């Protein structure tokens, strides 16, 4: 059952990564071999966004403390 949910799908999961930090969710999906596409990542911390960009070549969407900018 788990294989059909995670690895046997033809279409990739479309993932939103909230509180993305340095990319733990994205990295875990990759290491687990799950067919997934991170559509967008969001985080409030500018330094974490710098690390995310370094790790994956894509900068997380900067979230301000008063909501999405």
mmCIF file of the N, C-alpha and C atoms, coordinates in Angstrom:
data_MODEL
# 
_entry.id   MODEL 
# 
loop_
_atom_site.group_PDB 
_atom_site.id 
_atom_site.type_symbol 
_atom_site.label_atom_id 
_atom_site.label_alt_id 
_atom_site.label_comp_id 
_atom_site.label_asym_id 
_atom_site.label_entity_id 
_atom_site.label_seq_id 
_atom_site.pdbx_PDB_ins_code 
_atom_site.Cartn_x 
_atom_site.Cartn_y 
_atom_site.Cartn_z 
_atom_site.occupancy 
_atom_site.B_iso_or_equiv 
_atom_site.pdbx_formal_charge 
_atom_site.auth_seq_id 
_atom_site.auth_comp_id 
_atom_site.auth_asym_id 
_atom_site.auth_atom_id 
_atom_site.pdbx_PDB_model_num 
ATOM 1   N N  . UNK A 1 1  ? 0.818  -1.193 0.000   1.00 0.00 ? 1  UNK A N  1 
ATOM 2   C CA . UNK A 1 1  ? 0.000  0.000  0.000   1.00 0.00 ? 1  UNK A CA 1 
ATOM 3   C C  . UNK A 1 1  ? 0.862  1.258  0.000   1.00 0.00 ? 1  UNK A C  1 
ATOM 4   N N  . UNK A 1 2  ? 1.903  1.322  0.848   1.00 0.00 ? 2  UNK A N  1 
ATOM 5   C CA . UNK A 1 2  ? 2.737  2.513  0.913   1.00 0.00 ? 2  UNK A CA 1 
ATOM 6   C C  . UNK A 1 2  ? 3.454  2.779  -0.400  1.00 0.00 ? 2  UNK A C  1 
ATOM 7   N N  . UNK A 1 3  ? 3.897  1.728  -1.077  1.00 0.00 ? 3  UNK A N  1 
ATOM 8   C CA . UNK A 1 3  ? 4.587  1.936  -2.341  1.00 0.00 ? 3  UNK A CA 1 
ATOM 9   C C  . UNK A 1 3  ? 3.693  2.616  -3.352  1.00 0.00 ? 3  UNK A C  1 
ATOM 10  N N  . UNK A 1 4  ? 2.434  2.227  -3.425  1.00 0.00 ? 4  UNK A N  1 
ATOM 11  C CA . UNK A 1 4  ? 1.530  2.839  -4.391  1.00 0.00 ? 4  UNK A CA 1 
ATOM 12  C C  . UNK A 1 4  ? 1.251  4.301  -4.047  1.00 0.00 ? 4  UNK A C  1 
ATOM 13  N N  . UNK A 1 5  ? 1.312  4.643  -2.773  1.00 0.00 ? 5  UNK A N  1 
ATOM 14  C CA . UNK A 1 5  ? 1.077  6.026  -2.374  1.00 0.00 ? 5  UNK A CA 1 
ATOM 15  C C  . UNK A 1 5  ? 2.313  6.876  -2.657  1.00 0.00 ? 5  UNK A C  1 
ATOM 16  N N  . UNK A 1 6  ? 3.484  6.388  -2.329  1.00 0.00 ? 6  UNK A N  1 
ATOM 17  C CA . UNK A 1 6  ? 4.688  7.210  -2.404  1.00 0.00 ? 6  UNK A CA 1 
ATOM 18  C C  . UNK A 1 6  ? 5.450  7.093  -3.717  1.00 0.00 ? 6  UNK A C  1 
ATOM 19  N N  . UNK A 1 7  ? 5.778  5.886  -4.112  1.00 0.00 ? 7  UNK A N  1 
ATOM 20  C CA . UNK A 1 7  ? 6.721  5.726  -5.207  1.00 0.00 ? 7  UNK A CA 1 
ATOM 21  C C  . UNK A 1 7  ? 6.084  5.286  -6.511  1.00 0.00 ? 7  UNK A C  1 
ATOM 22  N N  . UNK A 1 8  ? 4.894  4.755  -6.473  1.00 0.00 ? 8  UNK A N  1 
ATOM 23  C CA . UNK A 1 8  ? 4.299  4.207  -7.674  1.00 0.00 ? 8  UNK A CA 1 
ATOM 24  C C  . UNK A 1 8  ? 3.440  5.182  -8.449  1.00 0.00 ? 8  UNK A C  1 
ATOM 25  N N  . UNK A 1 9  ? 3.362  6.406  -7.983  1.00 0.00 ? 9  UNK A N  1 
ATOM 26  C CA . UNK A 1 9  ? 2.503  7.360  -8.671  1.00 0.00 ? 9  UNK A CA 1 
ATOM 27  C C  . UNK A 1 9  ? 3.209  7.902  -9.908  1.00 0.00 ? 9  UNK A C  1 
ATOM 28  N N  . UNK A 1 10 ? 2.458  8.101  -10.966 1.00 0.00 ? 10 UNK A N  1 
ATOM 29  C CA . UNK A 1 10 ? 3.033  8.671  -12.182 1.00 0.00 ? 10 UNK A CA 1 
ATOM 30  C C  . UNK A 1 10 ? 3.214  10.173 -12.035 1.00 0.00 ? 10 UNK A C  1 
ATOM 31  N N  . UNK A 1 11 ? 2.228  10.838 -11.490 1.00 0.00 ? 11 UNK A N  1 
ATOM 32  C CA . UNK A 1 11 ? 2.289  12.282 -11.288 1.00 0.00 ? 11 UNK A CA 1 
ATOM 33  C C  . UNK A 1 11 ? 3.002  12.579 -9.969  1.00 0.00 ? 11 UNK A C  1 
ATOM 34  N N  . UNK A 1 12 ? 3.914  13.553 -9.956  1.00 0.00 ? 12 UNK A N  1 
ATOM 35  C CA . UNK A 1 12 ? 4.567  13.886 -8.682  1.00 0.00 ? 12 UNK A CA 1 
ATOM 36  C C  . UNK A 1 12 ? 3.599  14.585 -7.730  1.00 0.00 ? 12 UNK A C  1 
ATOM 37  N N  . UNK A 1 13 ? 3.830  14.375 -6.436  1.00 0.00 ? 13 UNK A N  1 
ATOM 38  C CA . UNK A 1 13 ? 3.085  15.136 -5.439  1.00 0.00 ? 13 UNK A CA 1 
ATOM 39  C C  . UNK A 1 13 ? 3.483  16.594 -5.612  1.00 0.00 ? 13 UNK A C  1 
ATOM 40  N N  . UNK A 1 14 ? 2.541  17.499 -5.481  1.00 0.00 ? 14 UNK A N  1 
ATOM 41  C CA . UNK A 1 14 ? 2.819  18.936 -5.505  1.00 0.00 ? 14 UNK A CA 1 
ATOM 42  C C  . UNK A 1 14 ? 2.807  19.407 -4.053  1.00 0.00 ? 14 UNK A C  1 
ATOM 43  N N  . UNK A 1 15 ? 3.959  19.863 -3.585  1.00 0.00 ? 15 UNK A N  1 
ATOM 44  C CA . UNK A 1 15 ? 4.160  20.141 -2.167  1.00 0.00 ? 15 UNK A CA 1 
ATOM 45  C C  . UNK A 1 15 ? 4.394  21.634 -1.940  1.00 0.00 ? 15 UNK A C  1 
ATOM 46  N N  . UNK A 1 16 ? 3.714  22.191 -0.938  1.00 0.00 ? 16 UNK A N  1 
ATOM 47  C CA . UNK A 1 16 ? 4.018  23.516 -0.417  1.00 0.00 ? 16 UNK A CA 1 
ATOM 48  C C  . UNK A 1 16 ? 4.790  23.315 0.876   1.00 0.00 ? 16 UNK A C  1 
ATOM 49  N N  . UNK A 1 17 ? 5.909  23.973 0.987   1.00 0.00 ? 17 UNK A N  1 
ATOM 50  C CA . UNK A 1 17 ? 6.774  23.788 2.154   1.00 0.00 ? 17 UNK A CA 1 
ATOM 51  C C  . UNK A 1 17 ? 6.674  25.028 3.058   1.00 0.00 ? 17 UNK A C  1 
ATOM 52  N N  . UNK A 1 18 ? 5.769  24.969 4.041   1.00 0.00 ? 18 UNK A N  1 
ATOM 53  C CA . UNK A 1 18 ? 5.615  26.057 4.997   1.00 0.00 ? 18 UNK A CA 1 
ATOM 54  C C  . UNK A 1 18 ? 6.645  25.894 6.107   1.00 0.00 ? 18 UNK A C  1 
ATOM 55  N N  . UNK A 1 19 ? 7.133  27.012 6.650   1.00 0.00 ? 19 UNK A N  1 
ATOM 56  C CA . UNK A 1 19 ? 8.200  26.977 7.653   1.00 0.00 ? 19 UNK A CA 1 
ATOM 57  C C  . UNK A 1 19 ? 9.361  26.145 7.110   1.00 0.00 ? 19 UNK A C  1 
ATOM 58  N N  . UNK A 1 20 ? 9.784  26.478 5.907   1.00 0.00 ? 20 UNK A N  1 
ATOM 59  C CA . UNK A 1 20 ? 10.740 25.643 5.168   1.00 0.00 ? 20 UNK A CA 1 
ATOM 60  C C  . UNK A 1 20 ? 12.114 25.564 5.818   1.00 0.00 ? 20 UNK A C  1 
ATOM 61  N N  . UNK A 1 21 ? 12.477 26.569 6.604   1.00 0.00 ? 21 UNK A N  1 
ATOM 62  C CA . UNK A 1 21 ? 13.789 26.534 7.244   1.00 0.00 ? 21 UNK A CA 1 
ATOM 63  C C  . UNK A 1 21 ? 14.885 26.375 6.206   1.00 0.00 ? 21 UNK A C  1 
ATOM 64  N N  . UNK A 1 22 ? 15.767 25.410 6.411   1.00 0.00 ? 22 UNK A N  1 
ATOM 65  C CA . UNK A 1 22 ? 16.862 25.183 5.469   1.00 0.00 ? 22 UNK A CA 1 
ATOM 66  C C  . UNK A 1 22 ? 16.529 24.060 4.485   1.00 0.00 ? 22 UNK A C  1 
ATOM 67  N N  . UNK A 1 23 ? 15.286 23.576 4.510   1.00 0.00 ? 23 UNK A N  1 
ATOM 68  C CA . UNK A 1 23 ? 14.848 22.618 3.501   1.00 0.00 ? 23 UNK A CA 1 
ATOM 69  C C  . UNK A 1 23 ? 14.732 21.177 3.960   1.00 0.00 ? 23 UNK A C  1 
ATOM 70  N N  . UNK A 1 24 ? 14.448 20.969 5.224   1.00 0.00 ? 24 UNK A N  1 
ATOM 71  C CA . UNK A 1 24 ? 14.357 19.611 5.759   1.00 0.00 ? 24 UNK A CA 1 
ATOM 72  C C  . UNK A 1 24 ? 13.310 18.748 5.077   1.00 0.00 ? 24 UNK A C  1 
ATOM 73  N N  . UNK A 1 25 ? 12.144 19.306 4.795   1.00 0.00 ? 25 UNK A N  1 
ATOM 74  C CA . UNK A 1 25 ? 11.083 18.543 4.138   1.00 0.00 ? 25 UNK A CA 1 
ATOM 75  C C  . UNK A 1 25 ? 11.488 18.175 2.719   1.00 0.00 ? 25 UNK A C  1 
ATOM 76  N N  . UNK A 1 26 ? 12.011 19.134 1.986   1.00 0.00 ? 26 UNK A N  1 
ATOM 77  C CA . UNK A 1 26 ? 12.428 18.877 0.601   1.00 0.00 ? 26 UNK A CA 1 
ATOM 78  C C  . UNK A 1 26 ? 13.523 17.816 0.554   1.00 0.00 ? 26 UNK A C  1 
ATOM 79  N N  . UNK A 1 27 ? 14.507 17.943 1.440   1.00 0.00 ? 27 UNK A N  1 
ATOM 80  C CA . UNK A 1 27 ? 15.602 16.979 1.488   1.00 0.00 ? 27 UNK A CA 1 
ATOM 81  C C  . UNK A 1 27 ? 15.080 15.585 1.850   1.00 0.00 ? 27 UNK A C  1 
ATOM 82  N N  . UNK A 1 28 ? 14.165 15.512 2.805   1.00 0.00 ? 28 UNK A N  1 
ATOM 83  C CA . UNK A 1 28 ? 13.599 14.220 3.216   1.00 0.00 ? 28 UNK A CA 1 
ATOM 84  C C  . UNK A 1 28 ? 12.837 13.550 2.083   1.00 0.00 ? 28 UNK A C  1 
ATOM 85  N N  . UNK A 1 29 ? 12.078 14.328 1.332   1.00 0.00 ? 29 UNK A N  1 
ATOM 86  C CA . UNK A 1 29 ? 11.362 13.778 0.177   1.00 0.00 ? 29 UNK A CA 1 
ATOM 87  C C  . UNK A 1 29 ? 12.344 13.217 -0.849  1.00 0.00 ? 29 UNK A C  1 
ATOM 88  N N  . UNK A 1 30 ? 13.422 13.961 -1.089  1.00 0.00 ? 30 UNK A N  1 
ATOM 89  C CA . UNK A 1 30 ? 14.430 13.499 -2.052  1.00 0.00 ? 30 UNK A CA 1 
ATOM 90  C C  . UNK A 1 30 ? 15.099 12.215 -1.568  1.00 0.00 ? 30 UNK A C  1 
ATOM 91  N N  . UNK A 1 31 ? 15.528 12.184 -0.309  1.00 0.00 ? 31 UNK A N  1 
ATOM 92  C CA . UNK A 1 31 ? 16.225 11.009 0.233   1.00 0.00 ? 31 UNK A CA 1 
ATOM 93  C C  . UNK A 1 31 ? 15.323 9.786  0.286   1.00 0.00 ? 31 UNK A C  1 
ATOM 94  N N  . UNK A 1 32 ? 14.018 9.999  0.496   1.00 0.00 ? 32 UNK A N  1 
ATOM 95  C CA . UNK A 1 32 ? 13.078 8.875  0.558   1.00 0.00 ? 32 UNK A CA 1 
ATOM 96  C C  . UNK A 1 32 ? 12.684 8.381  -0.832  1.00 0.00 ? 32 UNK A C  1 
ATOM 97  N N  . UNK A 1 33 ? 13.082 9.097  -1.861  1.00 0.00 ? 33 UNK A N  1 
ATOM 98  C CA . UNK A 1 33 ? 12.758 8.688  -3.220  1.00 0.00 ? 33 UNK A CA 1 
ATOM 99  C C  . UNK A 1 33 ? 11.304 8.933  -3.595  1.00 0.00 ? 33 UNK A C  1 
ATOM 100 N N  . UNK A 1 34 ? 10.668 9.859  -2.905  1.00 0.00 ? 34 UNK A N  1 
ATOM 101 C CA . UNK A 1 34 ? 9.269  10.161 -3.183  1.00 0.00 ? 34 UNK A CA 1 
ATOM 102 C C  . UNK A 1 34 ? 9.188  11.085 -4.390  1.00 0.00 ? 34 UNK A C  1 
ATOM 103 N N  . UNK A 1 35 ? 8.338  10.748 -5.318  1.00 0.00 ? 35 UNK A N  1 
ATOM 104 C CA . UNK A 1 35 ? 8.143  11.536 -6.523  1.00 0.00 ? 35 UNK A CA 1 
ATOM 105 C C  . UNK A 1 35 ? 7.342  12.786 -6.147  1.00 0.00 ? 35 UNK A C  1 
ATOM 106 N N  . UNK A 1 36 ? 8.062  13.883 -5.867  1.00 0.00 ? 36 UNK A N  1 
ATOM 107 C CA . UNK A 1 36 ? 7.408  15.103 -5.397  1.00 0.00 ? 36 UNK A CA 1 
ATOM 108 C C  . UNK A 1 36 ? 8.063  16.322 -6.017  1.00 0.00 ? 36 UNK A C  1 
ATOM 109 N N  . UNK A 1 37 ? 7.263  17.356 -6.206  1.00 0.00 ? 37 UNK A N  1 
ATOM 110 C CA . UNK A 1 37 ? 7.734  18.639 -6.702  1.00 0.00 ? 37 UNK A CA 1 
ATOM 111 C C  . UNK A 1 37 ? 7.374  19.694 -5.664  1.00 0.00 ? 37 UNK A C  1 
ATOM 112 N N  . UNK A 1 38 ? 8.387  20.367 -5.112  1.00 0.00 ? 38 UNK A N  1 
ATOM 113 C CA . UNK A 1 38 ? 8.116  21.454 -4.181  1.00 0.00 ? 38 UNK A CA 1 
ATOM 114 C C  . UNK A 1 38 ? 7.731  22.664 -5.025  1.00 0.00 ? 38 UNK A C  1 
ATOM 115 N N  . UNK A 1 39 ? 6.464  23.031 -4.952  1.00 0.00 ? 39 UNK A N  1 
ATOM 116 C CA . UNK A 1 39 ? 5.931  24.128 -5.762  1.00 0.00 ? 39 UNK A CA 1 
ATOM 117 C C  . UNK A 1 39 ? 6.439  25.466 -5.238  1.00 0.00 ? 39 UNK A C  1 
ATOM 118 N N  . UNK A 1 40 ? 6.437  25.615 -3.925  1.00 0.00 ? 40 UNK A N  1 
ATOM 119 C CA . UNK A 1 40 ? 6.951  26.837 -3.310  1.00 0.00 ? 40 UNK A CA 1 
ATOM 120 C C  . UNK A 1 40 ? 7.287  26.558 -1.857  1.00 0.00 ? 40 UNK A C  1 
ATOM 121 N N  . UNK A 1 41 ? 8.266  27.317 -1.358  1.00 0.00 ? 41 UNK A N  1 
ATOM 122 C CA . UNK A 1 41 ? 8.674  27.231 0.039   1.00 0.00 ? 41 UNK A CA 1 
ATOM 123 C C  . UNK A 1 41 ? 8.490  28.609 0.673   1.00 0.00 ? 41 UNK A C  1 
ATOM 124 N N  . UNK A 1 42 ? 8.139  28.620 1.948   1.00 0.00 ? 42 UNK A N  1 
ATOM 125 C CA . UNK A 1 42 ? 7.867  29.865 2.666   1.00 0.00 ? 42 UNK A CA 1 
ATOM 126 C C  . UNK A 1 42 ? 8.592  29.850 4.009   1.00 0.00 ? 42 UNK A C  1 
ATOM 127 N N  . UNK A 1 43 ? 9.214  30.963 4.351   1.00 0.00 ? 43 UNK A N  1 
ATOM 128 C CA . UNK A 1 43 ? 9.812  31.072 5.679   1.00 0.00 ? 43 UNK A CA 1 
ATOM 129 C C  . UNK A 1 43 ? 9.979  32.541 6.049   1.00 0.00 ? 43 UNK A C  1 
ATOM 130 N N  . UNK A 1 44 ? 10.001 32.827 7.343   1.00 0.00 ? 44 UNK A N  1 
ATOM 131 C CA . UNK A 1 44 ? 10.100 34.195 7.837   1.00 0.00 ? 44 UNK A CA 1 
ATOM 132 C C  . UNK A 1 44 ? 11.554 34.625 8.045   1.00 0.00 ? 44 UNK A C  1 
ATOM 133 N N  . UNK A 1 45 ? 12.451 33.672 8.292   1.00 0.00 ? 45 UNK A N  1 
ATOM 134 C CA . UNK A 1 45 ? 13.823 33.993 8.659   1.00 0.00 ? 45 UNK A CA 1 
ATOM 135 C C  . UNK A 1 45 ? 14.700 34.159 7.422   1.00 0.00 ? 45 UNK A C  1 
ATOM 136 N N  . UNK A 1 46 ? 15.294 35.328 7.284   1.00 0.00 ? 46 UNK A N  1 
ATOM 137 C CA . UNK A 1 46 ? 16.102 35.641 6.112   1.00 0.00 ? 46 UNK A CA 1 
ATOM 138 C C  . UNK A 1 46 ? 17.337 34.743 6.010   1.00 0.00 ? 46 UNK A C  1 
ATOM 139 N N  . UNK A 1 47 ? 17.968 34.445 7.131   1.00 0.00 ? 47 UNK A N  1 
ATOM 140 C CA . UNK A 1 47 ? 19.162 33.573 7.114   1.00 0.00 ? 47 UNK A CA 1 
ATOM 141 C C  . UNK A 1 47 ? 18.797 32.154 6.684   1.00 0.00 ? 47 UNK A C  1 
ATOM 142 N N  . UNK A 1 48 ? 17.667 31.657 7.173   1.00 0.00 ? 48 UNK A N  1 
ATOM 143 C CA . UNK A 1 48 ? 17.214 30.326 6.747   1.00 0.00 ? 48 UNK A CA 1 
ATOM 144 C C  . UNK A 1 48 ? 16.940 30.330 5.248   1.00 0.00 ? 48 UNK A C  1 
ATOM 145 N N  . UNK A 1 49 ? 16.380 31.418 4.730   1.00 0.00 ? 49 UNK A N  1 
ATOM 146 C CA . UNK A 1 49 ? 16.137 31.520 3.293   1.00 0.00 ? 49 UNK A CA 1 
ATOM 147 C C  . UNK A 1 49 ? 17.438 31.518 2.499   1.00 0.00 ? 49 UNK A C  1 
ATOM 148 N N  . UNK A 1 50 ? 18.487 32.136 3.058   1.00 0.00 ? 50 UNK A N  1 
ATOM 149 C CA . UNK A 1 50 ? 19.804 32.101 2.409   1.00 0.00 ? 50 UNK A CA 1 
ATOM 150 C C  . UNK A 1 50 ? 20.310 30.662 2.303   1.00 0.00 ? 50 UNK A C  1 
ATOM 151 N N  . UNK A 1 51 ? 20.191 29.908 3.390   1.00 0.00 ? 51 UNK A N  1 
ATOM 152 C CA . UNK A 1 51 ? 20.627 28.514 3.387   1.00 0.00 ? 51 UNK A CA 1 
ATOM 153 C C  . UNK A 1 51 ? 19.801 27.677 2.414   1.00 0.00 ? 51 UNK A C  1 
ATOM 154 N N  . UNK A 1 52 ? 18.499 27.913 2.395   1.00 0.00 ? 52 UNK A N  1 
ATOM 155 C CA . UNK A 1 52 ? 17.608 27.179 1.485   1.00 0.00 ? 52 UNK A CA 1 
ATOM 156 C C  . UNK A 1 52 ? 18.053 27.417 0.043   1.00 0.00 ? 52 UNK A C  1 
ATOM 157 N N  . UNK A 1 53 ? 18.341 28.666 -0.293  1.00 0.00 ? 53 UNK A N  1 
ATOM 158 C CA . UNK A 1 53 ? 18.784 28.989 -1.644  1.00 0.00 ? 53 UNK A CA 1 
ATOM 159 C C  . UNK A 1 53 ? 20.121 28.311 -1.952  1.00 0.00 ? 53 UNK A C  1 
ATOM 160 N N  . UNK A 1 54 ? 21.018 28.304 -0.990  1.00 0.00 ? 54 UNK A N  1 
ATOM 161 C CA . UNK A 1 54 ? 22.309 27.630 -1.178  1.00 0.00 ? 54 UNK A CA 1 
ATOM 162 C C  . UNK A 1 54 ? 22.117 26.126 -1.403  1.00 0.00 ? 54 UNK A C  1 
ATOM 163 N N  . UNK A 1 55 ? 21.229 25.524 -0.634  1.00 0.00 ? 55 UNK A N  1 
ATOM 164 C CA . UNK A 1 55 ? 21.024 24.074 -0.716  1.00 0.00 ? 55 UNK A CA 1 
ATOM 165 C C  . UNK A 1 55 ? 20.290 23.627 -1.976  1.00 0.00 ? 55 UNK A C  1 
ATOM 166 N N  . UNK A 1 56 ? 19.345 24.447 -2.474  1.00 0.00 ? 56 UNK A N  1 
ATOM 167 C CA . UNK A 1 56 ? 18.469 23.987 -3.554  1.00 0.00 ? 56 UNK A CA 1 
ATOM 168 C C  . UNK A 1 56 ? 18.419 24.905 -4.772  1.00 0.00 ? 56 UNK A C  1 
ATOM 169 N N  . UNK A 1 57 ? 19.133 26.025 -4.744  1.00 0.00 ? 57 UNK A N  1 
ATOM 170 C CA . UNK A 1 57 ? 19.146 26.925 -5.888  1.00 0.00 ? 57 UNK A CA 1 
ATOM 171 C C  . UNK A 1 57 ? 17.860 27.700 -6.085  1.00 0.00 ? 57 UNK A C  1 
ATOM 172 N N  . UNK A 1 58 ? 17.011 27.709 -5.081  1.00 0.00 ? 58 UNK A N  1 
ATOM 173 C CA . UNK A 1 58 ? 15.742 28.436 -5.124  1.00 0.00 ? 58 UNK A CA 1 
ATOM 174 C C  . UNK A 1 58 ? 15.525 29.073 -3.761  1.00 0.00 ? 58 UNK A C  1 
ATOM 175 N N  . UNK A 1 59 ? 15.229 30.355 -3.747  1.00 0.00 ? 59 UNK A N  1 
ATOM 176 C CA . UNK A 1 59 ? 15.031 31.047 -2.470  1.00 0.00 ? 59 UNK A CA 1 
ATOM 177 C C  . UNK A 1 59 ? 13.591 30.887 -1.986  1.00 0.00 ? 59 UNK A C  1 
ATOM 178 N N  . UNK A 1 60 ? 13.448 30.585 -0.717  1.00 0.00 ? 60 UNK A N  1 
ATOM 179 C CA . UNK A 1 60 ? 12.125 30.517 -0.100  1.00 0.00 ? 60 UNK A CA 1 
ATOM 180 C C  . UNK A 1 60 ? 11.448 31.875 -0.198  1.00 0.00 ? 60 UNK A C  1 
ATOM 181 N N  . UNK A 1 61 ? 10.141 31.860 -0.319  1.00 0.00 ? 61 UNK A N  1 
ATOM 182 C CA . UNK A 1 61 ? 9.359  33.082 -0.355  1.00 0.00 ? 61 UNK A CA 1 
ATOM 183 C C  . UNK A 1 61 ? 9.437  33.741 1.023   1.00 0.00 ? 61 UNK A C  1 
ATOM 184 N N  . UNK A 1 62 ? 9.850  34.998 1.068   1.00 0.00 ? 62 UNK A N  1 
ATOM 185 C CA . UNK A 1 62 ? 10.008 35.698 2.339   1.00 0.00 ? 62 UNK A CA 1 
ATOM 186 C C  . UNK A 1 62 ? 8.645  36.075 2.915   1.00 0.00 ? 62 UNK A C  1 
ATOM 187 N N  . UNK A 1 63 ? 8.353  35.600 4.099   1.00 0.00 ? 63 UNK A N  1 
ATOM 188 C CA . UNK A 1 63 ? 7.095  35.911 4.788   1.00 0.00 ? 63 UNK A CA 1 
ATOM 189 C C  . UNK A 1 63 ? 7.396  36.952 5.848   1.00 0.00 ? 63 UNK A C  1 
ATOM 190 N N  . UNK A 1 64 ? 6.633  38.025 5.848   1.00 0.00 ? 64 UNK A N  1 
ATOM 191 C CA . UNK A 1 64 ? 6.792  39.047 6.870   1.00 0.00 ? 64 UNK A CA 1 
ATOM 192 C C  . UNK A 1 64 ? 5.970  38.686 8.090   1.00 0.00 ? 64 UNK A C  1 
ATOM 193 N N  . UNK A 1 65 ? 6.274  39.291 9.224   1.00 0.00 ? 65 UNK A N  1 
ATOM 194 C CA . UNK A 1 65 ? 5.577  38.943 10.467  1.00 0.00 ? 65 UNK A CA 1 
ATOM 195 C C  . UNK A 1 65 ? 4.090  39.286 10.425  1.00 0.00 ? 65 UNK A C  1 
ATOM 196 N N  . UNK A 1 66 ? 3.691  40.170 9.511   1.00 0.00 ? 66 UNK A N  1 
ATOM 197 C CA . UNK A 1 66 ? 2.276  40.535 9.424   1.00 0.00 ? 66 UNK A CA 1 
ATOM 198 C C  . UNK A 1 66 ? 1.538  39.754 8.348   1.00 0.00 ? 66 UNK A C  1 
ATOM 199 N N  . UNK A 1 67 ? 2.163  38.738 7.809   1.00 0.00 ? 67 UNK A N  1 
ATOM 200 C CA . UNK A 1 67 ? 1.532  37.903 6.781   1.00 0.00 ? 67 UNK A CA 1 
ATOM 201 C C  . UNK A 1 67 ? 2.388  37.822 5.540   1.00 0.00 ? 67 UNK A C  1 
ATOM 202 N N  . UNK A 1 68 ? 1.817  37.289 4.464   1.00 0.00 ? 68 UNK A N  1 
ATOM 203 C CA . UNK A 1 68 ? 2.563  37.160 3.215   1.00 0.00 ? 68 UNK A CA 1 
ATOM 204 C C  . UNK A 1 68 ? 2.766  38.522 2.586   1.00 0.00 ? 68 UNK A C  1 
ATOM 205 N N  . UNK A 1 69 ? 3.954  38.752 2.054   1.00 0.00 ? 69 UNK A N  1 
ATOM 206 C CA . UNK A 1 69 ? 4.231  40.034 1.395   1.00 0.00 ? 69 UNK A CA 1 
ATOM 207 C C  . UNK A 1 69 ? 4.053  39.915 -0.099  1.00 0.00 ? 69 UNK A C  1 
# 
